[in-house]
């Protein structure tokens, strides 16, 4: 449990945001100026019996959510009558419930508590490749290729490998939609979840029946999509009659408290950041956490090969969204560092200072250099393509793997620092590829608005600006993802009329990081090396 007290509440209204990430559930309570009054966190279990299999428990997640809400209420000094609304965001993980509305197993362990296939689970890679080979027109709205991280390949895997679970399923939920159902008994799905991860065509307000029949999921079409969502609503829309009596009791809130249709976690980070200057179309939201996600908003649909979308009303209602990123970002840096012989000693030193290893290294780098931009000079000769879990965008290649070049026999802490810098630069060059691919298709941006735990350090933010040649903006919100989900609660609770109105109201600029022109050519040279290594790995893979 982690409690954070930032401000004291007044007697006015407050909103609650709940974020369920890969490793934890969190709740934050905010005042009407977007200030976080308190937050709480509880870790959740990841089951990993196989390299490609990652599972969770919806019961454990629900208990963690309710616990966190009770904690933030208790430590903020707020009372239930002050809560105007609550909003959820979560990873795009697949939740399966049986006809008794209880969990059923998605696991080869047959444990019913393991009823969630986590977003990062790649068991359905073969199913995704089969779907892509069919070339259905629906794929035009996922960048041309569906990902094994999306839900229809995972459901197809269940049908082919755990037929009893598939046949017995009452509902297949995206995790955010499961949480709103559990809170309100409403089976409404969010436009964000079903459009981005389930192939719902929001711009036409329909599922494509032909797609499901051709890929081998005709059962879902035959039942008129009852198990995956018949009532699709925009994020922020009030669900049902608000909190049920049972959910309210578990959360320590009032029955009927408005609950918003939710979002995928990265998209909530977008809502909490991209409205800062009143023009979401000029800002790319970049959520840099365990994975990374990029979100670019356009007034008209833009088709970008290898970038998911365009999705209508998936983040900002009434606008189109293009979504990129990588399956491993912060996790890729952790994996990279773990390979170095100095990592164990460095991790012990970081623990003594109560810091994570990446933060410890970043702090040490800033002490060794005159500026954050100068840090790239310490990585001379070391190059990293950090694609440990494939390339999500712009190549849509789940089989891509990492490349590390330039390491010798060094086992010093200084050499670990060099490797870390090279890894962060590699993350930045991958982001630059996405930005350039989008620009070539007509989706240009002026700024990167950064959020996520792995993107909080000033060194990281400056290196992202330098590697991409784009201004990076950080917002005042210490937890923009939580703020984004709370903004949805503000809309559901009638505090704001729309998400578009709420975004600039609750978000403010904290600091701006401009690209350092004196290092531009250095990064251009390294970027060329990055692309060469990436291509070499692709050729070796055959």
N, C-alpha and C positions, 0 to 999 in steps of 0.2 A: 504494500500500500504506500502511495506517495501523495502527500497533501501539499498544496501550494496556495498560500494566501497572498494575494497581490493588493487588494483594495478592500475597504470596508463598504458594505452595501448601504444604500439609503432605504427609504421606505417605499420606493417606486417599484415598477415592474422589473422582472429579470427574465432571461431566457436561458435554457439549458441546451448545450450541444453534447452529443454522445458520439464518440469515435471508436470503432472497433477495428484495430489494425491487425497486423499479422501476429504480433506477440502479446498484445495487451488490449484491454478495454479501458477507455478513459471517459471522464465526464468533466465539463467545464460550465461554470455559471457566469453569465455576463450581464452587465448593466446596460442601460440604453445608449451609452456612448461607446460600447464595444470593449469596455474594460473587463478583464476576467477577474472575478471576485475570489474564486477558489477552483481548484481542480483536484481530481483524484484518479488513481490508476490501479488496475489490478492485472497481473499477468495471466495469460491464458495458455493452455497446453497445445503444443504442436506434436502430432504423432507422425513419425517418419520411420516406417519399417523398410522402405525401399527408396532408392535415390530419386525416383520420379513421383513417389506417392507422399502426399502431405494432407493430413486430416485433422479435423477439430470436432468439438462437441458443442451443439447449439445450447444444450442445457447449461454447460459451464459458462458459455458466453453470456447467456441471459442472466445468470446469477451474478456474474461480474459486473454487468451493466447496472443492475439494480443496486448492488453494493456501492458502486461509484456514485450513483445519483444520491443515495442516502448520505454518503460522506460529504459531497459538496454542499448539500443543503445544511448539514450539521455544522460544518466549519465556516460557511459563509455568513451564518447568522440570519439567513433568509427564512421565510416561512412559506408553506405551500401556496398560500393565497397570492403571493407575489409572482408566481411562475406563470408567465403569459403563454408560453408554449415551449415545446421541446422538439428537437430535430435529431435524426440519426444519420450517420454515415458509417460505411463499413467497407471492407475489402470485397471484391467481386467474387465471392466464394459461393459454391453451390450447396444449399441446405435441402435435405430430403426428409420429409415427414410422411409417416404412414397414415392409413385411413382412420386410425384412432387419434390422429394429430400428435402422435409421439414419434421420437426419432427412430429411423431405421438405418441399418448399416450401409455405408458406401465403401466399407473396408473389407479386404480379404481376411481380416481377423474375425469378421462377423460380429464385432462389438457394436450394438445399436447406438451406444453413446458416440461412436465415431461416425457421425451422420453428415459431416461437411467435407466436401472436396475443396481444399483451399485453392485460392487463385493461382498460386505458384506451382501447383501440382501439374505435372506434364505427362500424366499417364495416357492422355488422349491425343498424343502427338500423331499416332497412326490414323486415328479418326479424323483429325484436322486435315491431314494430308489427303485422305480419301475425299473429304468434302471439297477441298480446294481443287482437286482434279476434275470435279464435276463442272466447275466454272459457272455456277449459277449466278444470275444477275444480282441476287441479294449481296453477293460478295463485293459488289461495287461500293457498298456502304461500310465496308470494313477494310478499306485500303487495298482490296483485291484478293486478300488472303485472310482466312479465319485463323485464329490462334488457338492452340491447345489450352490457353488460359481462359477461353470463353466457354459459355455454358452448353451450347448444343453439342460440341464434340464430347464433352464430359457426360452428358445424358446419353449420347450414343454409346459411349464406353460402358456405362452402366447396363444398358440394354444388352450389349454383346457379352458382358463378363459377369454381371450380377443380375441376371434376369429377374429373379424373385424380388429384389429390391426395386427394380424398375416397375414391375407389374404392381407391386404393393404400394407404390408411392401415391399419396393423396395430393401433395403439392411439391413442386420443385421451386424453391425460392432463391433469389439472390439474397445475400445475407442482410443487406439493408432493408429489403422488403420483408424478410422474416421478422426483423425487429419491430417494424411498424405493425405487422399482423399480431405479434405476441403482445403488443401494447394496447391494441385497439380492436382486435378481431376482424379488422378489415383486410380483405384479400386484394385490395388495390396494389398495383405495382407502379413504381416510379418510371417515368419516361427515361430517366438517366440510366437506370440499371438495364432495362429490357432493350433499349436502343443500342447501348454501347456493348453489351455482352451477350445478347440473346437473339439478335438480328431482327428485332421489331422495327418496322419502317414508320417512324414517328411522323415523317412528313406526309405520309399517306394514311396514318392512323390505322395500321393493320399489320397482322402477321402475314407472311407469304406462305400460303398453304402448299403451293407447289414445291417450295424449298424443303419443307419438312418431309414431304412424301418422297422426294428424290434422294435425300440423304439417309432415309431409313427410319424416320420417326413419324410415320404416318399415324400412329396412335394419337399423338398430340393434336394433329389436325382433325382426326375423326371425332374427337371429343370437344372440338371448337376451342382448343387451347385452354381448357379449364384449369389444367394443372400448372400452367406457366403464366397465366394472367389474362383475364378478359376485360378488366377495368384498368386502363392505363392513365395515370394522372401526372401532371408536371410536379417537379420537386417544390416543396413548400405548400402543396395543397393539403388542407386538413383531412386526416384519415378517420373514417367512421365518426363516432361520437366522442372522440378523444379517448383518454385512458379508461380502460375498463376498471371495474372495482377491484378485481384481483391484481392487475398490474399496478394500479395506484397504491394499493396496500404494500406491495413488494418494494416500490420505489419511495414510499413515504410522501407521496404527492396526492393531490385531490382527484377524485374520479371526474372524468370529463375534461381534464387539462388537455388543450389542443396538442395534437401530435402531427407533425408534418410528414408528407411523403419524402423519403430520404434520398441519399445519393451514394455513389461510390466514394470512398475516402479521398482519393486524389482530386476528384471533382469538387468536393467540399472545400479542399484547399484552394481550388481555383475561385470558388465563390467568395472565399475569405480574403482574396488578394487582388484579383484582376480589375476590380472596379475602382481602384484607388484614385485615378485621375479622371474618372468619369467616362472613359472610352475603353471598354473592354477589348475592342478589336485591335488595339495597338499593343496590347500586352500579352505575352505568352506566360501562362502559369506553369511554373516548373516546381513540382513537388519531388524533392530529393530525400528519400528515406531509404528503407530496405530495398525497395525498387525505386525507379523514377518514372514520373509521368509528365508529359508535356501536353498542354491544352491551349489551343489557339481558336479564338472566336471570330467568325466571319458573318457578314450580313447575308451572303449568298453561299450556296454549297461549293466547296472546292475539293476536287478529287485528286488526292496525292498518293501515288503508288507507295505502298509500304507503310503508310500512316493510316491509322484507324479512322473511320468516318468517310464522308461527313455525316455527323449525327445531328438531327434537328431537335432543338429544345432539350438537349441532354445535359447542359450545364446552365447556360443563360437562356431562359424561356424565350422562344421566338427567334433565336439565332442558331447558327450552325457551328458545330464543334469538330475540330480535327485533333486527334489524340495520338501521341507517340510516347516515347520513353523507352526504358529498358527493364527487363525482368529482374535484373540484379544491378544495383547501383551502390547504395551503402553496403549491402551484403557482398558485392564484388570487391569493395575496398577491404572489408574484413577478411575475405578469403585471400586476397592478395597479400595482405600483411602477415597472415598466418603462415605463409610459405617461407618467410625470411628467418634465418637462424637467430636473429636478435629479437624476434617477436616476443618470446616468452619472458625474457628479462625486461623488455620495454613494457610489457603488460603489467608486470609486477610493480614497476616504477609508477605507472599510471594509476594503479589501484591504490598505492600509498597516498597519492594526491587526490583520490576520489574522482578520477576522470576516466572516461573511456580512452582506449588506445588512440583512436584517430584524433580526438581533441588534445590529448597529451602531445602527440607528434606535431600537430598544427601549432600549438603554443610554442613548442621548442623551435620550430622553423621560424616563426616570427621573431624570436629572440636572436636568431643567427643571421637574419637578413635586414637590410635597411628598409625594405618595403615588401608587402605581400607579393607584388608582381615580380620582384627579383628572385623569388623562391624558385622559379623555373630553371634558373641557372644551376641550381644544386642537382637537378635531375639530368644533367648533361650526359648523353650516351645511353640512358635507360629509357625504354619506350614500352608502353603497356596498352594493349587493346583488351579492356576488361570485360570481355563477353563470355563470362563463365557459364551463363545460363542462356546463351543464344543472343540473337539480335532482334529485338522487338520492332524497332524502326530505325532507319527507313527500309531495311532489307527483309523484314518479316521472315527471319531464318532462325527457327528454334534450335537448329543443329550447330550454329556458329559457336566457336569456343575461343577462350582467351589466348592471347599471345603476350609473352614477356620476353623482351630482347635487351641485351646489354648487361645482364647480371654476371658478376665474376664470383670469386671465392670469398668476397668480403663478408664478414659477420658482425660488423660494427653497427652501433646505433645510428651513426651518420649515414651509413649506406641504407638503412631502413628508412630514414627520412627522405632520401633521394627516391627510393621506390614508392613511397607514399605520394610524393609530389607527382611522379610520373603517372601514378594511378589516377589521381584527381584530374590531371591534364587529359588522360585518356577518356575519363567521363565527360569532360568538356568537349573534346573533339567529336565524340559520339553525338552530343547535343548539337554541335555545329552542323553535323551532317543532316540532322532532322530539320534544323532551321533553313539550311540551304535547299533541301528537297521541297519544303513548303513554299519557299520563295519562288522556286522555279515553276510551281503550279499556280502561283498568284496569291498565296497567303503570306504576306510580309508582316513583320513585327518591328517595333521600335525598342521594346524593353522585355527583359526576362524578370518576372516577379517570382522570387524564390521563397520556398517554404520547405518544411520537412526537417527532421532531426539531423540528417547528414549534411544539410545545407546551411546550418546555423552559424558556422565559424567564419569570421571575416576573411581568413586565408582562402577558404573554399570559395566564398562568394567572389573575391577578386580574381582568383584563377579561372572561374567560370566566365566572368566578364572578359578576361584576356584571351582565353582559348576560343571563345565564340565571336569576339569583336563586337559584343552587344552590351548595352547598359544593363546592369543587374540592380533591381530594386528590392529592398527588404521592407516589410511593413512593420508597424508598431506592435501588432498582435504577436504575443509570444507563442500562441498556439493557433495559427490561422486555420488549420483544419477543423479544430473544435469551434472556432468562430464561424466558419462556413456552415456547419451543421446547426449552430445556434441561430444563424440568420434565417435558415429554413423555418425554425420554430417561431421566429418573429413574424414571418409571413403567415404561418398557420394561425398564430394567435392574434392577428389583426393589427400588430404594431406597425407593419408596413404593408402596402397594397401589393407589392410584387418583389420578386428577387432582384430585379433590375433597380428598383428604388432603394432596396436595403443595402446593396453592395457598397456604394460610395458612402453611405451613412455610417457604416460600422468599420470601414477600413481607412487607414492613414499611412502615409509614407514615413518610414523611420530613417533609412539611410540609402544612398545611391552609390553604386560602384561603377565607375566609368572604365572602359578598356584603356589600358596603358599603351599609348602609341609607340613608345620606345621599345616595347617587346613584341610588337605586332609581327615583324618579319621572322623573329625567332619562333613564334607559334605557327606561322605559316609553314616554315620548314618542318617543324615537328608534325604538323597536321599531314603533310605530304608523306612523311614516314609512317604515320598512323595508318593512312589509307593503303600504303604499300604492304604493310604487315597484315592488314585485314584481308587484302586480296590474296596474299600468299597463303594465308590460312584457309581461305575458301578453295583455292586450287589444290592444296594438299589434301583437303577433306574429300576432294573429288566430286 
